[in-house]
Amino acid sequence: MRELSRRDALTLLGAGALGTAFADSASAAPLPTGGIDATWTTGEQYGIGTVADHRSEDPSRVWFTLSEGALTGARFPRIDLMNLRTLDFLVTDGEGYAKRTHVVDRTAETTLDRTTVQSEDEALVFEQTTRETASERDWTLTVEYVADPDHDAVLADVRFEAGDGVEYDVYAVADLALSNSGRSDTATVRGSAPPSKGGGKGKGEGNGKRSGYVLTGRDTDANDDSAAFRAPDGSAYDTALALAARGGFDWATVDVVGGDALSSLLVDGTTATTYDEASGNVAMVGRLGSGSSLRETVGLGFAEGGDEEAASAEVQRALRRAFSAARARYTKTWRDYLADLDTPDAVAGDSELRAQYDTATMALKAADSKQFPGAGLASLSVPWGVGVTANEPSDYGYNFTWARDLYQAFSALLAAGDTESAREALAYIYEYQQDETGFVPQNTYVDGRTRWGGEQMDNISFPAIMAYRLREAGIGFEEGGYGYEHLKRSSDYVAANGPETGQERWEEESGLSPSTTAAEIAGLACAASIAADEGERADALVWLALADRWQRNTENWMATSTGDLADEQYYFRINDDRDPDDGAPRAMNNGGPTLDERNVADAGFLELVRLGVKPADDPVIRTSVDIVDDTIRVDTPNGPGWYRYNGDGYGEQDGSDNPAGAPWSLDNTGQGRLWPIFSGERAEYELLAGGGGSVAPDALLRSMQRFANSGRMIPEQVWDRPEPTAYNWRFGEGTGSATPLSWSMAQFVRLAHGIDAGEPVETPAFVRERYADGDLPEGPTLDVQFPPSVVGSKAVTVSGTTSGSEVVVSTGAETVEANVTDGAFSTEVAVADGETTVTVVASTGGDIAAAGTTVARSTVAYVDVGDPVAEFGDPEGDDAGPGGYTYPTNGVFVDGAFDLTSFGVYEDGDSYQFVTGLGTLTNPWGGNGLSLQTIQVYVRDPSASGGTTTARAGVNAQFTDPYQRRLVVEGFAQPVVEDASGSVVSRDVTVTGYQSVNAVKVEVPKAALGDLSGTELVPLVLGQDGYNTGGIRPVNAENGGYVFGGGRDDDANPNVVDLVTPEGVDQADALAYTATEQATIPYLPVE
């Protein structure tokens, strides 16, 4: 600790005395460690920035965002890796007055007026102004930000003017969160005080020298093992950062957040306590100068490998050049980008709309990865981040790539003329996100690793639409950097698994969704058109026939005639089965109510029109539009807005648990707010429906522009009511949700081009012409004799009769064309291991665009296993853990889902196969073979040394003896074989689910486990839950919608729902536990 007087006393000391005072007392007290828990900041960003050098061989690797009064979330060395909570400025008078430019607490009263504006219409350059409005004070602090085109650095041009005669101190305050974690950093003061500046700084002159203090920080390796973000070699990132001023800081300290030095400075400007080093949740402070007028350039420099010296050198090099020079070069990169794009007439004649259009287009490009071109983020933000703990290097916010959101950006950039960025988006999905089965996960890190693995069928369908749209733009497979095999994989996946989806576009519910089904139909039809052009007629007919069938049945499956919202038939949000009139209850996520599914309004059905599946004047569509306006529309001062659906809980809290407007969290009841994207989607519908007034397309385009904040960032959600709240949200303006949302920015751009075109620009012509513009061609008759539901051979025979001229039979493993002779056909076709849907299509022949189709389908199960090694039975109905566990109450947790009925080990060549029989196997969320369960198998070699008796995280149990290997299988994470320490031995693990016979087969290389002869093992069945420790669904005393009951409200529950025990051992005994003693699980001998 360093004991110093305040500013008046410091001015009496020469530079040497100041430096000596720092050095002499630095070791007088322990260095600060720890600090309070770290959190992120609001999702409401007013600006984003990076250099527009995405196709440079050596691009800048820095991105930044801006909230009110602060730079936030500086990202390096890639777009999804945050390293900073805030960089803001502190103004003090040395006599107890202290004000920060950053909005720390929205509920606190303040006399500061803060604004953020875009200071260059044709570049992502932003200026923040903070003005003191208190009657006895008069000062203004203005900061303009750019990223340096030649260095990994962000530069801030700081100007301070006081008109009240007071001499102030101005500080830069940086709150670090290096490598995406705010709790394991170190910070250091380097250098020495600069030569006495006299009044130089106070007169705004600066000395131009890079002497003085420099502050550096680095991420330690304390939590590298849990790092979510990984370098290409698999190692964790260890980022270093340096904070410096062009003229040098003349005073500096570091501290932990909540520490004495930092707290006293922020509260009343006290500088008596300072530190040279700190570790934990750290912050750093440097004084720019003192006086009534000041101008200085502040920089943040970055380096990898924890190299603080390199970070310091990087920022020092950036500061050698005048800010104006860096600004000019930075601005030019964005002007050059815009120069190659098209500007629609809808915005060209209006300065506000034109500026919003340019900013939205630039923001979409800024959100694109430079290391993985095409990997655009959903948003450079952490929604409601002030309530999100940032201690660990975890996966926060929307800093990931969803194929759905990427499709929105793709469609906007393609319309704007950035065809190359659109091409990169599709190439990215195919190269990094799509797996060998055609599955595209819910979202991924930019490097393609799966983050959330849920099945969302629109995610999987959109790439085919993208491929079709690029083909219309002259970019085929050769030019696109992807192949027909990519198109076929995902189209086959949709054909085999649709139209039901594990999750709809709001990632909450399974079933039949109008918006998802629209994407599936359009995707399959687009794929069919491409396949026909490529000479793959059999594929084309299968995909087109299914699209035709689903298009004919949208009302039958997803529109009700018995709901309470209208007397006529209308679409509702999502149907749990193919009966839209059964009134099944839906428990809304995020703390929402349970409602009759027929009474949940959602405008997702407009995607049927936008993608060309249904005409705008379809009577069910029109009725549904009226219901949406009656149920989920709110007219704001900036124009009409719409909720996602009634009962939505994803938004600021509703006031039942905390004050209305408090940040959304999983623990409290929220209220979804209005989403600007729906203004754009409605406008695209009205382009065809001819709507006027407040829903006229040009009026809704203006509304979207008004929904944007002062930095022209369009949010995810806007506030939905005029009543004031403690959080000061304003009716029709953004909330603490994700801002900017790339989808929102894309929707504005796309709508502007749609207004010019007079129709939605994303509609695939082939889809519109086949479905919306006329009557679907009538298909031939078809009668099929399918094989039995369970077969013992890979080859099956399919036969039948038809009035069509051609027949195609597809199983996923093989697609064959069957000869039609005198109206009859018969063919042999292969089925794959597992459950196979056999699809038979008959066609009238001719051009694919005019062909009529008919389709019939049946499911066949074939279980392919090798020679038995060991087989074990288990009593049915003992899926209650130690004896009292009860299932979660949500309907997806069907009886028998966790009832382990049999377990077998088989060998086939170089592999072992583990087959787990269950009472009931379903896959409601579209996981890899299974959704609800986690299966773990622990393997012990009695002759081996080492190992552990401790179970994997989330399983609160011990084993009777040490094991050496464990197999971990669930539907939403890569199945693995691990050693006893948790290190991965093999990821070469395949999972196959057989719902027809209620079994899961897992195939593992023998090399990963060794010879199983003479070993012991035990299989466990647990609940899967990606949000809890080890991915295991917890057990509490009382069950709930997604929680098991019958246990204790602590961490003592073993969480094992069922297992196989050796002869003579009761399951209740094997899983018996107390508050202080864990269950001890025995093994089964492999004889």
N, C-alpha and C positions, 0 to 999 in steps of 0.2 A: 504494500500500500504506500502511496506517495501523498504526503500531506502538503498541500499548497493553499495559498490564500486566493481570494477572488481576483477578478480582472484588475482592479485598481492596484492591488499589491503586485500583481505580475508585471505590470508595466514599469515598476521600479527596478525589476531585475533584468540584467542583461541576458543575452542568449546563453552565455556560458553558465551563469548562475542557474538559469532554468534547467539547462541540460544536466548540471551537477545535481540539482535537487531531485530530478527524476531518477538519476542513477543511484544516488546515495541511499534512497529510501525504498527502492523497488523491492528489496528482500525483507522489508521490515514486518510484513504480515503475509500469511498464507495467500496464495493466488486463488481467486474465486473459481469455484467449480459448480457444476449442476445447473442451477437456475430453475425457474418455473417451467411447467410444461409448455412446449412450443405448439403453436397453432398456425394455420395458414390465414390468409386474409379473405375478404369478401370476393365472391365471384364476379362482382360488378366492376369490370375493367372499362376504362375510358379511352384506352389506346393500346395498340400493339405495334411492335416494330422489329424489324430485322433488315439486313441489306438484301436487296432484290438481286442476288447473285446466285440463284439456285443452280444454274447450269455451269457455273464457273468451276474450273479444276481445283481451285483452292478457295472455297467460299468462306465467308464469315460464319462462325459457329455460335453466334450469340443471338438470342431473342429476348425481348423484354415486354412487359405489360405495365399499364398504369392504372391505379385506382385513384380515388380522390386524394390529392395531395401527396402521392407517393409513387415511386417506381416499385413494382412488385414482380415476384417470380422470375427474376432473370434466369435464363436458361442457357446451359452450356454443358457439354459440347454438342448436344443434340436437342431438338425442340421439346422433347418430353421430360427433360431432366432439370428440375428447378433447383436453384442454389441460393435463393434469397427470399426472405419474407417481405421486407420493405427496405427501401432507401428513401428517407425523407429528410426534412430540414427542421431545425430547432432554432427559434429566435428567443434570446434572453436579454435582460438588461443588467444582470449582475446584482440586482437588488430584490430578487424574489419573483420576478416576472419570467414566465417560460411558456411558449406556445409551439406546438408541433404542427407542421403542415399536414401530416397524415391524420385521417379520421380514425382515431383509435376506437371510439365508442359512438355509434349513431344515436344513442339515447342521451348523450351528454349535451348540455347546453353549451353553445360556443358563440364567440363574437367574430370568429374567422369566417370569411367568405371564400370558398374554394371553387375554382373552375378549371376544367381541362378542355382545351379546344385543339382542333387540328390546325396547325399553323402553316401548312402547305397543302392546298387542295389536291395536288398531284403527287403526294408522297406521304408516307406514314411518319410524319414529323408532328410532334404534339408539344403543346406549351401548357404548363400548369401555373396558375396564378393563385396565390394566397394573399388575401388582403385583410388586415385587422380593422374592424369596424367599431371597436369600442370608442366611446366619446373622447377618452383621454389618450388614445393611441392612434397612430397613423403610420403604418408601414405596409409595403407591398413586396412580396418575394415572388419572382417569376423564374421558372425553370423550363428549358427546352431540351428535349432528349433526341439523340440519334445513336445508331450503332455505327461504329467505325468500320468503313469498308476494307481497311487494310490491317486491322488488328482485332483480336478477340476481346473487344472492349465496348462498353457503353459510355457515352459522353453526355454530360449534363452542363448546359450553359446557365449559370446561376446569376441572377441580378437582384439586388436588394436595394430598396430606397425607403428611407424614413423621412416623413415630413413633420414629425412632432418634436424635433430638436433633441431626441434621445439617441445616445450612441448604444447600439445593440451588438451583441455577439451572435454570430450565425454559425451553426454547426451542421455538418452532415452526419446522419445517424443511420447505420446499416444494421439490420437485424438478420443474421445469417441463417440459412437452412441448406447447407452445402450437400450436394449429392442427394437431394430430395429428403433430407432429414434435418430437423432442427435441434437435435439433442446431443449430437456427438461431434461437435466442431471445436476447434481451438482458434483463438484469435491473439494476435501479437501486435504491439506497437514497435515499429522499426524507424531507424533514422534518429534525427535530433531536431531540436527547434531551429527554424531558419534564422538568419540574421535579423536583428530588429528591423521591423518594417516601418516604424514610425507611424506616420499617418497615411502611408501609401495605400493600404487596403481601404482605410476609411474614405479615401478620396476616389475609390474605384479604379486605381491605377494598377495594382498588382505588380509584382516584381518580375514575373515571367520566368523565374528560376524554379527548377524542380528540386529544391532543397526542402527541408522540413520533414514532418512525420509522414510516414506511409503506414497504413494499417493492412495487415494481411490475415487471412484465415485459411484453414484447410479442414477437410473432412478427415477424421481419424478412421482407422479400420475397426473401430469398436463394434459396429453393427453390420459389417460387410456381409456376414453370412446370411443376413435377412434382407439384403438389398434386392428390391424388385427389378431395378434397372441394371442391365449387364452390358459390358463391352463385348465386342465381337468374339473375344477369346474366353468369354464366360466370367471374367473377373468383375468385381464391383468397381464402379467409378469412385475415384477419390479426387474431388474437385478442389482446387485452390482458387482463392479470390484475393484481389488487392484493391483497396480503396485509397485514392490519392487525389490531390488537387494540383492544378498546374503551377500555382505559386507555393505549394507546400502547406500542410496544416501546421499552424503555429502552436497548437495544443491538441493533445490526443489522449484517449483512454480506451480500454476495452473492459468488458465486464460481462457477467452472466445477466440474462434478462431477469429482472427482479432484484439484482444486486444493489449494494449501497451506492456505488459510484454512479451507476446509470439512473437509478431511481431518483436520487437527489438532484441530479442534473435535469432530468425531465420534469420534475415537479416544480422546482423553484430556481433552476439555473445554477445550483451549487456545484463548484468545481474542486472542492476541497479534497475529495478522494479520487484517486486515479490508480489504474493498474496497467502494467505492461503486458500481462498475459492473462488469459482466462480460458476455461474449457467447459463444454457442456452446451447449453442453449445460450449462445454468445451474441453480443452486439458490439459494434465498434463506433466510436465517435471521433470526428476530427473537426477542429474549428477552422472555418474558412477565413475568418477575420473579424474585425470589430469596427464599428463606426456607424455613420448614418447612410453611407452609400458604399456598395460593394459589387464587384463583378468578378466571377471566378469560374473556371471550368473544373468540374469534378469528374473523375473517371472510375469505372469498375473494370478491372482486367481479370482474365481467367486463364487457368492452365490446368492440365490434367496431372494425374499422378501425385496429387498433394504438393506440387512444387510451388511453394509460395514465392520463391525467388523469380521463377518464370512468370508468375502472375504479376508480380511487381514490375518486372521488366516490360511486360506487355502493356500495362496501363501507362507506364512512363513513356514508352515510345508513342502511344496514341496521344498523349498530352503534349508532345513536342510540336505538334501542328496546331494551328489556331482552330478553334471550334468551327468558325465559319467555313474553313476549308473542308473539314470533315463533313459538315452539314451539306455543303454544295455537292460533294461526291456522293453522299448517301442519297440526297434528293434526286440526283441524276439517274441513279439505278432504277428508281420507281417511275420516273418520267419516261425512261426508255421502255420500261415494261408496258406502261399504259399506251404508249405510242403505237404499239403493234396490235392493239385490241379495237373492237368495234364499239361504238357508242350508239345506242338506240335513240331513235327520234323521241321516244317517250320521255327521255330525260334531257336531251341535248339542249332544249330551249329554256330550261329552268335551272338556275344556278344551284339551288339547294338539292334538287333531285340529281343533278349531274355530279355534284360533289359526293352525295351519298352513294351513287352508283360506283364512282371511281374508288371510294374508300372500301366499299363492300368487295369489289373485285380484288383490290390489293390485299385486303384482310384474308381472303381465301388463299391467295398465293403465299402470304406470310405464314399461314397455318400449315404449310406443306413442309415436310422434312427435306433437308438437303442431303443427308446421308442415305436416305431411302426414298428417292423421288416418287411422288404419288401418294405417300403416306400422310395425308392431311389429318390433323387433329380435329376432333369434334369441337373443342374450345380450348384455348390457352388459359384455363382457369380451374379453380376448385370451387364449385358452387357452395355458397354458405360456408366458406372456408374458415371464417372466424370461429366456427364451432367444431372444426375438424382438427384433432390432435395430430401434430406433425413430428412426433418424437422419433419415429422409426422410418427407415427408407422404404416406404411402402408405395402402393399404387393409388395415387390420389386424383380425385376430380375427373375431368373429361380429357385428360392429356393422353388420349388413346385414339385408335383408329377403328371406327365402325364402318363397315362396307355401306350401310344405309346412308350415313351422313356423307360418306365419300361420294356416293352416287349424287347427292344433292349438289355438292361442290362441282362434280364432273359436269352435270347438266348445265350449270351456270357458266362455268369456264368454257365449255364447248360453245354455248350460245354467244359468249363474249368474243370468241375467236381465238382463245388460247387452246388450240387443238392439241398441242404437245403436252400441256399439263393434264388435259383430259385423257390422253393416251397413257400417260404415266400412271394415272389413277387406276385404270383397269389393269395395266401390266403389273402394278403392285399387288392388287388383289389376287391375281392369278399366281404370281411368283411367291408371295410371302404369306398370304392368308389361306388360300385354298389348299386342302389336303388331298391325298390321293383318292379319297372317296367322293370328292366334290364338295365336301362340307366346308363352309366358311363360318368361323366362330363368331360369337356375339361381338367381341372386339379383341384387338391385339395391341401389344406394344408396337412401336414403329418398326422394330426389327422382325416382326412377324410372329413372335412368341404369343401364344394364346394367353390373354388375361382372363376374360370370362368366356366360358365355352358353351353358353346356351345356344340352343337351336332357334334361329330366327329366320324363317323361310324367305322373307323379303331380302335379307342380307345375301342369301344364297341365289336369289333370282335376279337381282339388279344387274350383276355382271353381264348376263346375256343381253339385257336391254342396252347396256353400255356398248357391248360389242357391235350390236346392230346399229346404234347411232353413229359409232365411229366408222362403220362400213359405209353408211350414208355420206359421211364426210370424206370418203376415199381412203380410209385406213383399214386395211384388212389384216389378216393374220401375219403376213410377212412384215408389213410396215409397223404393226402394233407391238411386236416383240412377244407374242403369245401364240398359241396354236389351237387348232380345232379340238385337240384333246382336252384343253381347259374348258372350253364351252361345253363339251360333252359330259365331263365329270359332274359339274354342278347341275346341268339340266337333267341328267340321269338321277341325281340325288333328289331333286325336286319331284321328278316323276315317281320315284319310289316312295317318298315320304310325305308328299303333300296330299291335299291342300291344308291339312291340319298343321299347326305350327307349335313348337314348344313354347315360344314367346311371340307376342305381337310386337308392333313397332314401339310400344312403350315398355317393353321388356318385363312385363308383369304377369301376363296371363297366357294360358295355353288354350288351344281350340281353333275355331274357324273365325278369322278376322277379315272383314271386307278389304281393308287396306293391304294386308298381307296377301290375300288371295288375288287381288288385282295385280300385284307385282309378280306372283307366280304365273298367272295366266299370260301376262304380257311377256314375261321372261321366256316361257316355253314357246310361245308363238314366234318371238324374235329368233330363238334358237332354231326353230323349225325352218324359218325362212333362210337362215344362214346355211343350215344343213342341206337344204334342197339346192342352194347355189353351189355347194361344195360336192354335190353328187352323192350325199349320204341320205338317200330317200327314206330308208327304213327308220333311221333316227328321226327324221323330219316328221314322218307319219305318227310315230309314237308320241312325240312331244305335242304335236298339233292336236291329235285326238284327245289327249288329256286336257289341254287348254280349252278345247271346244266343250268337253263335258263339264268342266268346272264353270265355264262361262254360262252354260245353260242352267246351272244349278245355284248361282249366287243367291237368288231370292229364296229358293227352296231351303237352303242351308243357313242363311244368315239374316233373313228378313222375316219379321214376325207379323202375324195378323191378329194376335191376341194380347199385345202389350197395352199398357196404360197411356202411352204417349200420343197415340193417334188411333182412329178407327180403321184407317187404311194400313196396308202393309208398309213397313219401314225397316231400314237397316238399324241394327244396334251394335254396340261396341264389339263384342266377341261372344260366340256361341260355344258352349263346352262340348257339344256333339252336333249331329246333323238334324236335330229337331229344334227349330227356332221358336216353337210355341210351348215348350215344356216348363218354362219359368224357373229354370234352375237358379239357385242362389249363387251370387258372386260376392266373395269377400274382397273388397277393394284393398289394394296394397297401401302401404305408407299410412296406416292408421285410419283408412277410410271405412265407410259403413259396409254392411252386407246388404246387397240389393238384388232384386229379381233381375236376371241378366237382360231381360227384354226392356227394362226401364233405364238402361244406361245409354245415354246418347253420346255419340262420338262422330266427328265429321270425317273419319278415315275412309268412308265409302266414296268420298269425292275422288279418291285415287282411281276408282273404277272408270270415272269419266276422263280424268287427266291422262291416263295411260291407254285410252281408246277401247276399253272393255265394254263400256255402256255409253249410250248417248246421253247428252245433258238433259233432254226432255223425257227421259225414262220416268214414268209416273212414280215408281218406288223411290228413285233418286230425289224427285221433287218433294215428295212427302217428307223424306228424311231431312232435306234441307230446311223445311219449315220447322221440323222438330228441333233441329240444332239451334235455330234462331230463338225458339221459344224456351229452350232448356239451358243452353250453355253460352249464350251471347250476352255481352255486357257492352253498353255504349259508353265510351270514355271521352274525355275532352280531346283526345287525339284520334278518335275514330273508333269503330266497332272492334271488339276483341272477342276471342272465343277461348273457353277452357278446353282441355284435352277431352274431358268427359265429366259428367256430374258424379260427385263423390271422390274426385281426385284428391289425394292427400300429399302430393309431391309439390310442396311450396312452403313459404313462410308459415309459421305456426298460427293456429286459428284463435288463440287466446284461451283455450281450455286448460292448458298446462302452464304456459308461460305467456307473457304479454303478446298480444296480436302483433305479428310482424317480426317476431324473433326468428332467428335462422332455423331452417328445416333441419331435423335430425331424425335418425331412426328411432329415437327413444320417445318422441313426442308426436302429438297429433298435428299434422300439417294441413294446409289448404292449397291445392294447386291454383295457380294464378293464370292469367291470360297469356297466350303464346302468340307472338307476332307471325310465326310461320303460317298460322291458320288464316290470317288476313291474305297472305299471298296465295294459299291454296284455294281459298274462296274466290279470289279474283280470277284465278285461272279457270275455275268453273264458270264464272260469270262471263268470261270471254266467249264462251259457247252458249250460255243460257241467256245472255243479253241483259243482265241485271244493271240497274241504274241507281242513282242516288248514292247513299252511303256505301253500297256494295258494288258500285261501278268499279271496274278494274283500275282506272286511273285514280279514283278516290282512295282505294285501298292501298295503292302504291304510295300515295301521299301519307296515309296512316302509318305505314311501315317506316317511312322516313321520320315521321314525328315520334314514333316509338323509340327511335335511336336516342342515345344520350348526346351530350354536347361534344363528345369525341367521335360521333357518327358510328358508334358501336351499337348494333341492334341486339337486344338481349334475348335470352331464352324465354323469360317471362316478364310481364309488366303488371303493376299493381292494379287491383280490380275494384277499388271502392274509394269513395270520396272521404270517408271518415278518417280523421287523423289518428295516428298511432305514435307510440313512444319512439318508434324507429324512423319516423319521418319519411316513409314511403309516400310517393305522390301518385295520385290517380292517373293511370295511363302512362306511367314512366317505369323504368326498369327496377328490378328488385336485386336481391343478393344472389340470384341464380347465375348461370353461366352467361357471361357477356364479354366479348361477342360470341354468340353461338354461330358456328360456321354455317349451319343449316339456315339460320335466319338471314345471314348475309347472302347466301346462295339464292334463297327464295326471292329476295329483292331483285337481284340481278336477273334471274330467270323471268320474273314477272315483267320487268321492263322490256325484255325482248319479246315476250308473249304479247304485250300490248301492241308492239310494232307489227307482229305477225298476224294479229287478230285471232290467235288461238294458242293454246299451250305449246311451247316449243319442245317439250320433252316427249310428246306423244309419238310413238313409233308408227310410221305410216302403215305398215303391214297389219298391225293390231287394229288400228282405227278402221281400215278398209274392210277387214274381215268381220268385225263385231259391231262397232258403233255406227258405221255408215250404212249398213244394210242388214239383210237377213242372212243368218249363218246357213251355209249350204246344208241340205238335208243329208244325213248319212245313210248307208245301206243297212239292211237287216243283218243281224249277227247272232248266232247261237253257238255256244262253246261248251265242249266237254273237257273240264279241267282235271288234272290228276288229283288224288286225295290230298288232304291237308297236311299229312305227315308222310314222307316218302323215305325209302331206304337206299335210294340210288340218286346220283347226280343227274342222270339223264331221265327226263320225263316226256310223255307224249301229250300233245295238245291237238285236239281235232274239233271240227264243227262245220257249220254251214253258213253261207252268207250270200246276199245279192250283190255284194261288191266285186270289184275286179281285182283287188289285191288284198293280201292279209300279211300282217307283220306280227310276230310273237317275240316279246322281249321279257327277259328275266333279270336284267342287271348283269348277270354273268355272260349273257349272250343275246344277241338280237338276230333273228332269222326271218327271211321272207318265205312264206308258205305258198306253194302252188295251189291255185284255186281251179278245180276242174269240175265242171257242171255244178257249180255252187257249193262244192265241198272241199275241205282242206284237212290235212293231217301232217304234223311235223314233230320231230324230236328236238328238244331244246335242253340245254344244261341249266341247272340251278346251282346257286352258290351255297356254301356252308352258311347255315343260319336260316332266317326267315326271308323268303323271296316272294315278292309280288309278281305273279305272272300276268302280263298285260298283253291282250290280244286286240289288234286294231284292224278293222276292215275299212277300206276306202273306195270311193267311186272312181279313183284314178284321175289322170290328167294333171294339169298344173296345180302345184301345191296350194296356190292362193285360192283356187276355185274348188278344191277337192272337198267332198263331204266325208265325214268320218263317224265311225261308231266304235266304242271301246267296251271291253269286258275285262274284269280283273278277278283274280283269286289269289289267296296266300298259301304258299307251300313251305313247310319246314323240313329242313334236312340238317341233321346233327352229325358232323364228321369228326369222330374221335379215333384215337389209336388204341393200342393194347392197354388193358387195365393194369395199373400198378397197385392201387388201393382204392377201396370203395367203402363209404361209411353212411349209415342211415342216421336219422335224427327224428325224434317224435314231432308230429305235427301239432301246432297250437302252443308251442312252448316259447313263443316269441315275446317274452315278458321280462327278459333279463334275469335278475335275481329272483323274480317271481311276481313283482308288482308293477312292472313298467306298463304304461298305456300309450297307445299311438297318439300322434298329433291329431287334432280335430279336423283339419282341412281335408276336404274330400279326396284329394289326390293320394292320401295315405290309406290305400285300400287294405282291407283285411288280408293278411298273409304276406304283405309286401316284405316283411323282415323275418318271415318264418323260414329258417334254414331247414329244409326237409331231407336233403342228401348232399353228399360231397364226394367227388371222385377224382382220382389222379390217374392220368393216362400218359402214355409215351408214344410219340410218332416221329421216328427219325431222330433229329437233333433237338426236338422240343418236348417239353412236358405240357400237358393240358390239364387244367383244373376246372371241373364242372361243378358249379354250385346250384343245387335245386332250391327253388323258393316256392312258398305257398302260392304267390301271385307275382308275376313280373309284368309291370307296366313301364312305360317310358314317357311320362306326361310332360317332361321338360326337354325332351329330345337330346338326352345325353348320349354318350358313346356306349350303346348297348344297354345302359341303365341310367336312371335319374335319381331315385330316392335313396339307394343303398350305397354304402362303402363296404367293400369286401377286403379283408386283410387276412393273409395267411402267414403265420410265423413258422419258420423251419429251423429245427435244432439238429445238429450232428453231435451225438453223445461222445464221439471220439475226438472232436475238435476242441481246441482251447479257445479262450476268449469269449466274446459275446456279451450279452446283457440280459437281465431279467426284466428290464423296464420296457413297457410297451411304447408304441409311437405316441407322439403328442396328440391329445384328444381322447386317448384310451387310458383311463385312470385305473390301471391294473398292473400287476406283476405276473411273471410266469414262474413256474416251479423251478425251472432251470434255465441257464442262459441259451438264447438262440443266436444264430449267426446271420440269418437272412430273413427278410420279410417282403412279401408281395402286397402292394397297395393298389387297389383298383376302385375307381369311381368314374362317373360319366362325364365330369367336367374338368378333369386334370389328366395329364399324361400318366397312364399306368406305369408303375416302375417296380423294379426289384431294388431294394436297399440293403445295405449291410446293417449291422447292429448299431452303428454310430449315426445312421441316417444318410450316409453317402450313397449316391446312386450307383448301383452296379450295372443295371441295364434298363434302357427305355424301349428295348425291342420287345414290347409286350402288346399283344393284340387282344381285343375284347369283342365277343360276339354275344348278342342277346337273342334268346329264343322265346318270344312271348307265347308262342303256341304250346310249348312244353314247359314254360316257367323255369327257365334255366339260363345261366350265364356261363359261357366258356371263356377261359383266359389261357392264352398260349404264351409260353415263356421258353427262351433258349435254355437247354440243359446246362450250358456253360455258365449261366447266371446263378444257378442253384447248386451245381455239382450233382453227383449221383445221389438220388434219394433213397437208395436201398439202405435199410438200417437206420434211417433218420426218424425223427418225430416231428409232428406238425400239428397245428390247430388253426382251423378257419374261424373267423369272426365276422358277423354281420352287424353293421352299425348304420345309423342314419347319416346321409351326406348333407353337409351345409357349408358352402364356401365361405361364409362369413365368420365361422367360429374356429377355435383352435384345432389344427390338424385337419380341417375340413369335416369335422364330425358334428352332427346335430346333437345338442345337449339334452340331458334329462333333468327335469326339475321336479319339484314336489307335485305341482299341478300341471297337467298338459294344457296346451294352447294350440292355436292354429298351426304352428310350425315347431312346436316343442313337445318332446315326450314328457309324460308324467310318471308318477309312481316312484320317484327318487327323492333326493334331498336338494334343497336350495343352496348347494355349495359345490365344491369341486371334487367331492368324494365319489360321485357316481361313476361306475366303470364305463357307462354309456354303451356297453355291448348289449344288443337286443337279443341275439341268439348266437349259439356256437355248438359245436359237436364235442361231447365229452367222452372220455374213455369209459369202457364198461365198468359199472359199479360206482360211477361218480355222478351225482345229481347236479344238474345245471345250477340250481339255487345255491348249492354249496360252492361250486366253482366260482360263482360271481358274488359270493357273500362279502360284504364290506361294512366298515363302520366309518365314523368321522375321522378316525386316526389310522385305520388299517385298510389298505387297498385289497381288492380281490386278488386271489392267486390262482391263475389259470393253468390247468394241466394240459399235457400234449397227448396226441394220438400216435401210436406206433405205426410206422410204415413197414409192413412185414413182407 
